[in-house]
Amino acid sequence: MTARSVLARVATAVAVLAGVVAIYLAVLLVTGADRQQRPPVGSLVLATTVVALVLQPLYRSLGVWFRRRLAVRDPPLDLLRRLPRSVAAQVPADELPAHLVRVLAQGLRARRAELWLVVQGHSQLAAAWPAGDPPSGLRAEVHPIRHSGVEVARLHLFDPAAGRRSTVEQRLLAAAANQAGEVLVMLARQQGLRRQEADLAEQAERLRVARAAAVAAERAERRRIERDLHDGAQQQLIALGLALQLARRTADQAPDRCRQTLSAAADLAHRTAQELGRLSWSLYSAVTTASDLGAALQAAADRLPIAMTVTAAPPQAGRDLGPQCRMALYFVVLEAAQNAIKHAAAWSIQVRIEQAGDELRVSVTDDGRGFDPGASTAGTGLRQAAIRLGEVGGRLQVTSRPGAGSMLTATVPAAVPGAVSSVTP
């Protein structure tokens, strides 16, 4: 105990004694007791009652005042003993981490204390005392803080005496941690909500950028198609019409020239058909030019704003499909991915391509909010996807429940008879 601490206690005791005497005198004066006679019993009882009521608050208040005036620092164990009370009543929730690490560092004479909140399975630094980097050469003594059996935070103490705490210090530390657990779990939830809000904002920004990019790509593609139609097929169709008009005019007067004109018109019609075929083929180039279904889906996954992984078992599953079958499965997966992003707030999508006997099965699983298939009707996109699959002999199945994500499974024959493209490059 320091000299200042002793002086503060003496001053507090003297001030309290003076206050008690003053209270007795005041009560005697108010009750009109005669100085020459013994005070009446009623006056003494009243004075004693007043003293009993104000003695403890007066002693506490005067003690705090004198300790502050004399700059007396609390002993470490006193700090720890008062910590649970301060946590429960005096410290606001948002200031609790800083208060906790400061008092524990001072009370345990640690070089540094850090409080890490457990937010969604990840540790996040909430407060450290003193500020700055941890001292070098000291290992951290980790103390889990639990609430209702669940770890909500971790206290890191950097101290040369780590692992050699006294029994009193260990008990006080455990009491402080238990008292702070309820508030820390609330702070961890708040931090988790903030992280989710930031993630949602980031996802919304990615969706906005992706939507803008898709709109720009669609406009560019439309302009390309218009230009190709104008410069290619449209000009050839105009020339074909002029050739047919010339053949009609010369049919009677110059049959040989008419036959030449019709022969040239037939060649022009063939070239026009090829040009239109090339243009139509280019509309589905992302699907039809891929070496297999998995490659086409992986190219689409790279353009999505959330993670979509594509796996095939065996690795060659999804290859050698007809264009119609491949396009049907491709658009089914894209529709499921768009629904997971827009309606289910999914964070990730898993696509699995499996060879099951003479069938090919493609499953799309997301970790979104899910829904009740019995209480929901399929949207236009899913209905169109089912129609596409039906055209190639396939079927569609949707499995989901609220809070457990969704799984969409498309099954098609491994080899579809006649499933060849009607468009040639």
PyMOL commands that set and color helices and strands:
alter all, ss='L'
color gray80, all
select helices_A, chain A and resi 3-31+41-69+76-90+93-107+167-250+255-283+285-288+293-301+323-342+373-375+380-391
alter helices_A, ss='H'
color red, helices_A
select strands_A, chain A and resi 112-119+122-129+140-147+150-158+307-313+348-356+359-366+395-400+406-413
alter strands_A, ss='S'
color yellow, strands_A
deselect
rebuild
show_as cartoon
